[in-house]
């Protein structure tokens, strides 16, 4: 092994995955015997160091039970195909698909200051009536809106803020 071309963690997790297969081959006759013939058929493919390091991180997560085998395999394919950068977009799309399947819709509400739970519940109730879907509200604070609320539902934007009204007034005067 050339240390600047391989990651020790990557090699460890590769061997850990191969261990059940190697043990099965060793114990074929009842008594364990790790021969050179068995070792000769073990093939480790070494991707570039950066990919090895990524795979090692996800392998550690898999070993600790923090990610499933299926997710690990999926991520390994993304790393192999140099598409790991797409993971956040894939996550967003999957969450959106699940929301649609559950008849839910995410609404992003922007308030000038923290809104009370009662105000948020009333807003959710009105949005659910408007859309016919269960609303998952994400609220943000932006003092520049001055007052009122701005709601983004999918690609639609409802602006009931003082800033929005002032902008409309300014546009109509010009």
Helices and strands as residue ranges (DSSP letters): H 8-26, H 36-40, H 49-63, H 69-80, G 84-86, H 87-101, E 104-111, H 117-131, E 134-141, G 143-145, E 148-153, E 156-161, H 162-173
